[in-house]
Amino acid sequence: MEKKISYLNRTYADYKEALIAMSEKYYPDLSTSFNDASIAAWQIDVAADIADNLSYHIELSTRPEDKYI
């Protein structure tokens, strides 16, 4: 069973969509609701934000010119 998220996603919305799809696929009993007030939605938001932030810093560190803008 392969549980991978593509790190080629570049935006917060892309990561959030991928995380929701993965949790609905592999954990259907846990992912009953992703409304704004649920703990599951909050955890998805935090994970998507961290992935987006890491993606930004990885991209920033791989550009040799204007590295420290």
C-alpha positions in Angstrom: 0.0 0.0 0.0 1.6 3.2 -1.2 0.8 6.4 0.7 2.8 9.1 -0.9 2.1 12.8 -1.6 3.7 14.4 -4.6 6.1 17.1 -3.5 5.8 18.7 -6.9 2.7 20.4 -5.7 3.5 24.0 -5.4 0.7 25.7 -3.5 -1.0 25.4 -0.2 -4.3 24.5 -2.0 -2.6 21.7 -3.9 -1.1 20.1 -0.7 -4.4 20.5 1.1 -6.3 18.8 -1.7 -3.8 15.9 -1.9 -3.9 15.4 1.9 -7.7 15.3 2.0 -7.8 12.9 -0.9 -5.3 10.6 0.8 -7.1 10.7 4.1 -10.4 9.9 2.4 -8.8 7.0 0.5 -6.8 5.4 3.3 -8.8 6.5 6.4 -12.5 6.7 5.4 -13.7 6.1 8.9 -11.6 8.9 10.3 -12.3 11.4 7.6 -16.0 12.0 8.0 -16.0 15.7 8.0 -13.5 18.4 6.9 -15.6 21.5 7.9 -13.7 24.5 9.3 -14.5 23.6 12.9 -13.2 20.0 12.9 -9.9 18.9 14.3 -9.2 16.9 11.1 -9.5 20.1 9.0 -7.1 21.9 11.3 -4.6 19.1 11.1 -4.8 19.1 7.3 -4.4 22.9 7.2 -1.3 22.7 9.5 0.3 19.9 7.4 -0.5 21.7 4.1 1.0 24.9 5.5 4.2 23.1 6.6 4.6 21.5 3.2 4.0 24.8 1.4 6.6 26.5 3.6 9.2 23.7 3.1 8.6 23.8 -0.6 9.2 27.5 -0.6 12.5 27.2 1.3 13.7 24.3 -0.8 13.1 26.3 -3.9 14.7 29.4 -2.4 17.8 27.4 -1.4 18.3 25.8 -4.8 18.5 29.2 -6.7 22.1 30.2 -6.8 21.5 33.8 -7.8 19.5 36.0 -5.5 19.7 33.4 -2.8 19.2 35.6 0.1 16.4 37.9 -1.0 
